[in-house]
Amino acid sequence: MGTTTASRSGGRIRPMKNKLMFIIWAGFTLAFLSLFVYIAFYGNTSDTEQLSKTMGGIWGAMTAFMIAPAWKAMKQLPESRRKAVLSGTVGVVAVLGFLFWVRARQTGRLQTLFEKDREFEQTAAPKKQRFMHLLSAKQNAKSLPEYLQTCADLEPAIGDYETAEQQVDSLLAQMQQQIGELKPPGGYDRLLPGFAVLRAVFAKDIAGAEAQKKEIEFAKQLPNIPEAQRAQFYTDNIQPIIEQESQIAQEEVAILKDAKSRGITLPAGVYKGAGIE
């Protein structure tokens, strides 16, 4: 009698344990899915990435533990209900898997563009530094030979600088497009105001480089112009371009000041490089 009672008691406890485990698993699954929804709407960070890995490992272990009791419980259901549960589960998993795959592809393309941008920025940095150094030397030239020499040195540097600026600008345009296609944007849309400002700055940089090339083309003509006519040639042709270069630089600073006043976050050094604290 005692053995039979204990056996029945044990038989009742086991389903209760399985039921409790299923409730815990279902709650954890809901929390895991909620994390994915949060990442989809607000973006992924190192913290959410680590949390998703930890929760994924726990969920996988719990699911493996639940397979056997879940299958036993399923076999006790009527066949029609069992098919409905299995079909619904497969359908939900398939839809979630497809949505996650689409999202992963989109964010993966963005991450690739971010990585390319970092590589381009590293490559472009020394080219920009050389360009700025030679530009300063040209502006501070004390004599015609010094001015002509710095123009000759600056000409190839302008090409390298302009190409680098165009490459980064093109990447930013691609990022803008990719973020625009993200539904929902997942927090990536917070980057768009900064991208817009950077592209406006790059447009001014490229316009300034074009003006510098025009100035150099006129400067090359100076040695062949009679000395008595050089001052007038400079006033008529080179001085207006220098004024245009100054205007472009002022417009670029104005763009950055406006961005700063609106609280737009830009890469380190962009504001400082323009003299904006």
Secondary structure, DSSP 8 states (H G I E B T S, - for coil): -HHHHHHHHHHHHHHHHHHHHHHHHHHHHHHHHHHHHHHHHH---HHHHHHHHHHHHHHHHHHHHHHHHHHHHHHTS-HHHHHHHHHHHHHHHHHHHHHHHHHHHHHHHHHHHHHHHHHHHHHHHHHHHHHHHHHHHHHT--SHHHHHHHHHHHHHHHHHHHHHHHHHHHHHHHHHHHHHH-SS-TTGGGGHHHHHHHHHHHHHHHHHHHHHHHHHHHHTTGGGS-HHHHHHHIIIIIHHHHHHHHHHHHHHHHHHHHHHHTT----TTHHHHTT--
